[in-house]
Amino acid sequence: MARINFSVLTILSVTLLPVLSLSFSPDSPSDRRLLVLLDDLSLKSSLSIFFNSLKSRGFDLDFKLADDPKLALQRYGQYLYDGLILFSPSIERFGGALDLAAVLDFVDSGHDLIIAADSSASDLIKSVATECGVDFDEDPSALVIDHKSYAVAGTEGDHTLIAADDFIESDVLLGKNKIEAPVLFKGIAHSLNAANALVLKVLSASPSAYSANPSSKLSSPPSLTGSSISLVSVIQARNNARIMITGSLDMFSNRFFRSSVQKAGSPKKYDKSGNEQFVTELSKWVFHERGHLKAVNLRHNKAGETDEPAMYRIKDDLDFSVEIYEWSGKSWEPYVANDVQVQFYMMSPYVLKTLSNDKKGLYHTSFKVPDVYGVFQFKVEYNRLGYTSLLLSKQIPVRPFRHNEYERFITAAFPYYGASFTMVFSKKKLEFYYVVNLYHLCMCKCVLSKWSC
């Protein structure tokens, strides 16, 4: 019986350990494992171009039905996946050990998430989106309608097939190659929660868009209109977890990827929509293939020395350096920017310096320790749109001069030296006048005494 138990444990260790070892590594964010939850497994074929793009970039996709009774994101306290793709808009309840709290814990642990909804979006999917900082239209029958920026191919109907081209201007989010063709969108609108400063619109609706039921007349003004409607939004949490939310599952479909597009009012027709480029580039950002920074080798030393001291003395000259790299999808490349700063900090920054860089990832500067002693920190806080945030700190004490390290004559005390010598000379001069006056007085007394004789 012991042999059987041993063999079972051996089999479990062989089968489970490779899965658990695929967790995300900040030092090498590649070969990641994604869980894809679907309403219907037929979506694997209708969204195959998008899925094949992820596979070609080294991702291992695990497809499951959203109501699978064996669903689990973690086992033995270890997460089995590094990212979650929810392409199951109509699911009312997840299967297995997965629920709303489990999804939120997954994100809170630093993992990434893509949510795609449509007109059949359930309260569960809307709740996940709300917790992430966006609110879908409460009307379950509402779709985004635009009578000016619709796709010409979809004119026979209600103008719910949108040709959107109001992209965020960010190379790190959408890549350096400009997206020329509009993106086809058919789905539901969402708005950003004003209380969440971390949410960004990546693709906005035009000013003429609104959210309403396309099959009925408007009885009241729509709640979501114009540019307040977000078609695609992203969030980068404070723990650098990344989330993408959209109200159109069709946006990822092969049909939209391959479709030609012409925006109403525009004479130009594109043979291929911008969907594939847009979704591919944005997914690279979501899964940390772009915009992922790391900082290493934070160093400081006295000017002219190489070893890091245990403490500094006030007014010491010091050199500071740190190396910053960006993940390119395959390797770490030098990150080049001119807005990285270091603080020499104790309760508040006493020194704030912008770091110079050598275009090879090394950032450096020099400065003088302030004339204040205490426990300081070298602090680098870097937050830039689309990039993972950096927060580095290193503590170092600063001491005052010892009694034998002060200058013999302090420049700042020269006025006091002058005042002292002035008082000495004045005193001597007064003593001289006193002696002369006393001599004159004695002489006068002698003369008067002679006359009296």
Disulfide bonds with the S-S distance in Angstrom:
none
